[in-house]
Amino acid sequence: MGRSSARQCAAWALGVLAAAFSGLALGLEWNLQPAVTRIASDVHSLHEYVMIVVTVIFVGVFGFMFYSVFAHRKDKNHKAAKWHENTLVEVLWTVIPLVILVVIAWPATRVVIAQKDTTNPDITIKVTGYQWKWGYDYLRGEGEGISFTALLATPRDQIEGRAPRGANYLLEVDNELVVPVGKKVRMLTTAADVIHSWWIPAFGAKQDAIPGFIRDTHFRAEKTGVYRGQCVELCGKEHGFMPIVVRVVTPEEYTQWVGERKKAIAAAADDPNKEWSLDELKARGEKVYAANCVACHQATGKGTPPAFPPLDGSKVVQGPKAAQMDVVMNGRQNTPMAAFGKQLSDVEVAAVITFTRNNWGNKTGDLVQPAEVKAARK
């Protein structure tokens, strides 16, 4: 190695060290998120343990290699040894990797088994991944019967660069998942369209959500607070806009939240047999469209062809109501159009269809009553 190359390597090493120390001075976090569950704590300990093991291996292997190169260099006139089939060496390079494997695999297996132990939960919640939001159904525990969807709450102005980014940019939702501290929560994961993945790093909980399958994970939060995660499966165009927010509260606060949530659900329940006016349906449909459709079809209704066709001037939107209703409720196979029949109520389906048929350049004058949607479900 020439002097110029050595100087370049030294300068690079000093640059790396300077960056490291400046990062520490600024308080940047390079480690895993602080653990708030026993599982996450075990994962952190395992991570640090394995890092120590591989560092020792790295130092040992490369130290021996550099010593060999230095001690047996050419200017010492060292003569290369000639040998073949050294039994001791062959035994060592078989036994040592086996020992290393056991040293790493034993604690790793213990942690993985603990992660998969979803028995005897206090609360069971089903989480369904949609493009691009999460649906939650409380199946067991005090909150049984509560269902809602959680959508990205970051304003479009921030996403499109027209406003300053907030503190929780792309990591905020309209409906947070609420659980009590100290309770074992089992999460059943599935998906309605493509593969998603539910992940909260502070809990050490991550599980893929696969269409047609039910998989599970669990956590027991030991500290109250708000914890954030994301879908970590590349699930499509809006993959980066699919956050997860879990609020861990005291048992008393959880009981209060459950009561308030059930009252709100009962109060918000729409009567599908009510006759709605065109203006009422359009106003309700605009909100449904903003929450569920705008990311793909845009606020202008122009879409982003070819993946997401325009609704403004669409033959489907301006055609028979039954055909559009079928598309909205059942989706379209082999396209990104999801089925919203199970995600939206009869009133919401009727409202969003009415809104699209009477907005932008679409002036059909048609309205779809919730009773028509209810009848189409049968």
C-alpha positions as a printed Julia matrix, in Angstrom:
378×3 Matrix{Float64}:
   0.0     0.0     0.0
   1.43    3.38   -1.01
   1.67    6.42    1.23
  -1.16    8.23   -0.59
  -3.49    5.24   -0.14
  -2.59    5.02    3.53
  -3.33    8.7     3.99
  -6.7     8.31    2.26
  -7.62    5.39    4.53
  -6.56    7.35    7.61
  -8.58   10.37    6.49
 -11.64    8.17    5.88
 -11.33    6.55    9.32
 -11.02    9.96   11.0
 -14.08   11.16    9.08
 -16.12    8.2    10.29
 -15.05    8.79   13.9
 -15.84   12.49   13.62
 -19.3    11.71   12.28
 -19.87    9.23   15.09
 -18.89   11.68   17.81
 -20.89   14.5    16.24
 -23.91   12.21   16.12
 -23.5    11.44   19.81
 -23.16   15.13   20.58
 -26.42   15.85   18.78
 -28.2    13.1    20.69
 -29.0    11.04   17.6
 -30.37    7.57   18.37
 -28.56    4.81   16.52
 -29.85    1.97   18.66
 -33.19    0.15   18.79
 -36.19    1.97   20.24
 -36.47    1.79   24.06
 -38.23   -1.44   25.01
 -41.57   -1.31   26.83
 -42.29   -5.06   26.85
 -40.36   -8.03   28.2
 -40.11   -9.47   24.68
 -38.61   -6.26   23.28
 -36.14   -6.15   26.18
 -35.08   -9.74   25.43
 -34.68   -8.86   21.75
 -32.44   -5.92   22.69
 -30.32   -8.09   25.0
 -30.02  -10.76   22.31
 -28.99   -8.12   19.78
 -26.24   -6.78   22.04
 -25.08  -10.29   22.97
 -24.78  -11.37   19.33
 -23.01   -8.12   18.45
 -20.39   -8.88   21.13
 -19.96  -12.45   19.86
 -19.53  -11.41   16.21
 -17.18   -8.58   17.24
 -14.96  -11.05   19.1
 -15.01  -13.33   16.04
 -14.22  -10.39   13.75
 -11.3    -9.22   15.89
  -9.96  -12.75   16.29
 -10.15  -13.73   12.63
  -8.83  -10.48   11.18
  -6.25  -10.07   13.95
  -4.86  -13.51   13.17
  -4.96  -12.74    9.45
  -3.14   -9.42    9.79
  -0.56  -10.96   12.14
   0.08  -13.75    9.63
   0.49  -11.27    6.78
   2.84   -9.1     8.85
   4.92  -11.89   10.39
   5.33  -13.83    7.16
   5.82  -10.98    4.73
   8.15  -11.23    1.76
  10.88   -8.89    3.02
  11.55  -11.33    5.85
  12.31  -14.0     3.26
   9.74  -16.27    4.87
   9.3   -19.55    3.06
   5.72  -20.76    2.62
   5.01  -24.01    4.42
   3.8   -26.96    2.44
   1.37  -29.27    4.21
  -1.76  -31.26    3.4
  -4.6   -32.89    5.33
  -3.9   -31.53    8.81
  -6.37  -33.41   11.0
  -6.19  -30.95   13.9
  -7.0   -27.96   11.64
  -9.92  -29.8    10.02
 -11.35  -30.71   13.43
 -10.98  -27.14   14.68
 -12.68  -25.52   11.7
 -15.58  -27.93   12.14
 -15.95  -27.78   15.91
 -15.44  -24.03   16.41
 -18.25  -22.93   14.01
 -20.53  -25.53   15.64
 -19.83  -24.06   19.07
 -20.45  -20.54   17.76
 -23.75  -21.68   16.24
 -24.91  -23.17   19.55
 -23.76  -20.09   21.5
 -25.94  -17.88   19.24
 -28.84  -20.25   18.5
 -29.59  -21.21   22.11
 -30.62  -17.73   23.39
 -32.15  -16.81   20.01
 -34.41  -19.86   20.1
 -35.53  -18.99   23.63
 -36.54  -15.47   22.51
 -38.35  -16.72   19.38
 -40.34  -19.26   21.41
 -41.36  -16.52   23.86
 -42.45  -14.32   20.93
 -44.71  -17.09   19.65
 -46.37  -17.86   23.0
 -49.8   -16.29   22.44
 -51.61  -18.48   24.99
 -53.94  -17.1    27.68
 -54.35  -13.51   26.42
 -56.35  -10.94   28.36
 -57.43   -9.19   25.15
 -57.65  -10.46   21.57
 -57.72   -8.01   18.68
 -58.0    -8.85   15.01
 -56.05   -6.5    12.74
 -56.76   -6.46    9.01
 -54.46   -4.79    6.53
 -56.03   -2.87    3.66
 -54.48   -0.74    0.93
 -53.69    1.49    2.81
 -55.07    1.44    6.31
 -55.63   -0.89    9.25
 -58.91   -2.31   10.51
 -59.23   -3.34   14.18
 -61.83   -5.64   15.74
 -61.79   -6.28   19.5
 -62.77   -9.95   19.8
 -62.09  -10.74   23.44
 -61.87   -8.75   26.63
 -63.55   -5.66   27.98
 -63.67   -3.96   24.59
 -65.32   -6.87   22.77
 -67.48   -5.64   19.91
 -65.52   -2.45   19.18
 -64.43   -2.11   15.55
 -62.85    0.76   13.64
 -60.34    1.59   10.92
 -57.18    3.65   11.38
 -56.11    5.9     8.5
 -53.16    8.22    8.09
 -53.99   11.56    9.72
 -51.11   13.62    8.31
 -52.69   16.39    6.19
 -52.2    16.18    2.43
 -50.72   19.7     2.49
 -47.77   18.37    4.52
 -47.38   15.3     2.31
 -47.38   17.41   -0.87
 -44.99   20.0     0.56
 -47.42   22.89    0.89
 -47.14   23.06    4.69
 -44.41   22.43    7.27
 -44.13   18.86    8.51
 -45.56   18.06   11.94
 -43.75   16.29   14.78
 -45.3    12.91   13.87
 -45.2    13.29   10.1
 -46.57   10.09    8.45
 -46.78    8.43   11.88
 -50.21    9.68   13.03
 -53.65    8.16   12.58
 -57.24    9.24   13.08
 -58.12    6.28   15.36
 -55.46    4.99   17.73
 -55.46    1.41   18.98
 -56.0     1.62   22.75
 -54.91   -1.13   25.18
 -54.42   -1.3    28.97
 -50.96   -1.45   30.54
 -49.86   -4.79   32.0
 -52.34   -6.9    30.0
 -51.37   -9.55   27.48
 -52.76   -8.56   24.09
 -52.98  -11.13   21.3
 -53.03   -9.67   17.79
 -54.57  -11.79   15.02
 -53.31  -10.53   11.67
 -54.77  -10.96    8.2
 -55.2    -8.86    5.05
 -57.93   -8.12    2.54
 -55.81   -7.53   -0.56
 -52.01   -7.92   -0.48
 -49.45   -8.86    2.15
 -49.0    -6.25    4.89
 -46.99   -6.43    8.12
 -48.01   -5.09   11.55
 -44.99   -3.83   13.49
 -44.43   -1.89   16.71
 -40.67   -1.86   17.42
 -41.01   -0.77   21.06
 -43.13   -3.89   21.7
 -40.87   -6.32   19.86
 -44.04   -7.33   17.97
 -44.07   -7.89   14.21
 -46.29  -10.18   12.19
 -47.1   -10.41    8.49
 -50.77  -10.01    7.53
 -51.45  -12.39    4.64
 -54.73  -12.59    2.67
 -56.61  -15.8     3.44
 -54.54  -16.62    6.54
 -54.78  -15.78   10.24
 -51.45  -15.36   12.01
 -50.77  -13.99   15.47
 -48.35  -12.19   17.73
 -48.65  -10.68   21.21
 -47.32   -8.03   23.55
 -47.69   -6.92   27.17
 -46.83   -3.23   27.51
 -45.24   -2.37   30.86
 -45.39    1.41   30.5
 -48.15    3.81   29.48
 -47.61    6.07   26.49
 -48.05    6.35   22.73
 -46.04    3.97   20.54
 -45.74    4.16   16.78
 -44.9     1.75   14.0
 -45.53    1.16   10.32
 -46.41   -1.47    7.77
 -43.04   -3.02    6.91
 -44.14   -4.95    3.83
 -43.92   -3.28    0.43
 -47.69   -3.28   -0.1
 -48.13   -0.82   -2.97
 -48.17    2.84   -3.96
 -49.13    4.23   -0.54
 -46.93    1.82    1.43
 -45.21    4.67    3.26
 -48.57    6.13    4.37
 -49.76    3.19    6.48
 -48.73    3.94   10.09
 -49.7     2.19   13.33
 -50.3     4.02   16.61
 -50.95    2.22   19.9
 -51.92    4.15   23.01
 -51.22    2.27   26.26
 -53.33    3.56   29.16
 -54.11    2.6    32.75
 -56.86    0.0    33.36
 -59.19    2.74   34.61
 -58.61    4.88   31.52
 -59.12    1.83   29.31
 -62.48    1.08   30.94
 -63.51    4.69   30.4
 -62.36    4.57   26.74
 -64.32    1.36   26.11
 -67.49    2.92   27.53
 -67.1     6.11   25.5
 -66.27    4.19   22.35
 -69.34    1.97   22.62
 -71.56    4.99   23.22
 -70.05    6.73   20.17
 -70.59    3.64   18.02
 -74.22    3.43   19.09
 -74.78    7.14   18.5
 -73.12    7.05   15.08
 -75.01    4.01   13.89
 -76.94    5.02   10.78
 -80.37    3.71    9.95
 -80.04    2.11    6.48
 -83.8     2.41    5.99
 -83.79    6.2     6.26
 -84.46    8.17    3.05
 -81.59   10.59    2.45
 -81.65   13.69    0.29
 -79.15   14.25   -2.51
 -77.4    17.05   -0.62
 -77.14   14.93    2.55
 -75.61   12.01    0.67
 -73.17   14.26   -1.2
 -71.99   15.91    2.01
 -71.52   12.55    3.75
 -69.95   11.03    0.64
 -67.35   13.79    0.4
 -66.04   12.82    3.85
 -66.01    9.12    2.98
 -64.19    9.85   -0.28
 -61.58   11.99    1.51
 -60.91    9.22    4.03
 -60.86    6.22    1.7
 -60.49    7.17   -1.97
 -58.54   10.39   -2.37
 -55.08    8.79   -2.1
 -55.66    6.8    -5.31
 -58.24    8.75   -7.3
 -57.09   12.22   -6.15
 -59.2    15.11   -4.87
 -59.77   16.18   -8.47
 -61.14   12.78   -9.45
 -58.48   12.54  -12.18
 -56.76    9.51  -10.63
 -53.22    8.44  -11.52
 -53.6     6.3   -14.65
 -53.09    3.55  -15.52
 -53.07    2.07  -12.0
 -55.87    4.29  -10.69
 -58.27    5.42  -13.43
 -60.09    8.76  -13.24
 -63.58    8.93  -11.79
 -64.29   12.25  -13.46
 -65.98   11.27  -16.72
 -65.73    7.55  -15.94
 -68.13    5.29  -17.85
 -68.58    3.21  -14.69
 -69.47    6.25  -12.56
 -71.79    7.66  -15.2
 -73.25    4.27  -16.07
 -75.78    2.05  -14.26
 -75.8     2.44  -10.49
 -75.75   -1.32   -9.91
 -72.49   -1.71  -11.83
 -70.71    0.98   -9.81
 -72.12   -0.42   -6.58
 -70.67   -3.83   -7.43
 -67.22   -2.33   -8.06
 -67.21   -0.33   -4.82
 -68.44   -3.22   -2.68
 -66.56   -6.12   -4.27
 -63.54   -4.46   -5.87
 -61.94   -5.66   -9.07
 -59.74   -8.71   -9.25
 -56.14   -8.29  -10.43
 -56.32   -4.52   -9.93
 -55.52   -2.24   -6.95
 -59.26   -1.56   -6.49
 -60.09   -2.95   -3.05
 -63.45   -4.3    -1.9
 -65.05   -1.75    0.42
 -68.21   -3.74    1.18
 -66.87   -4.93    4.53
 -65.05   -1.7     5.33
 -67.92    0.75    4.88
 -71.49    0.79    6.15
 -74.54    0.84    3.88
 -74.85    4.59    4.35
 -71.17    5.21    3.59
 -71.27    3.12    0.4
 -74.42    4.87   -0.78
 -72.99    8.29    0.08
 -69.64    7.87   -1.68
 -71.3     6.51   -4.83
 -73.74    9.42   -4.84
 -70.88   11.87   -4.31
 -68.84   10.55   -7.25
 -71.88   10.53   -9.57
 -72.57   14.2    -8.8
 -69.13   15.76   -8.47
 -66.48   17.22  -10.81
 -67.83   16.86  -14.35
 -70.21   14.07  -13.37
 -73.72   15.53  -13.19
 -75.95   12.45  -13.34
 -78.4    13.68  -10.71
 -78.6    10.08   -9.43
 -78.55    9.18   -5.77
 -78.16    5.78   -4.16
 -80.16    5.14   -1.02
 -78.64    3.02    1.81
 -81.56    0.63    1.45
 -80.36   -0.21   -2.08
 -76.92   -1.08   -0.75
 -78.44   -3.17    2.02
 -80.49   -5.08   -0.54
 -77.42   -5.64   -2.72
 -75.6    -7.32    0.16
 -78.15  -10.12    0.33
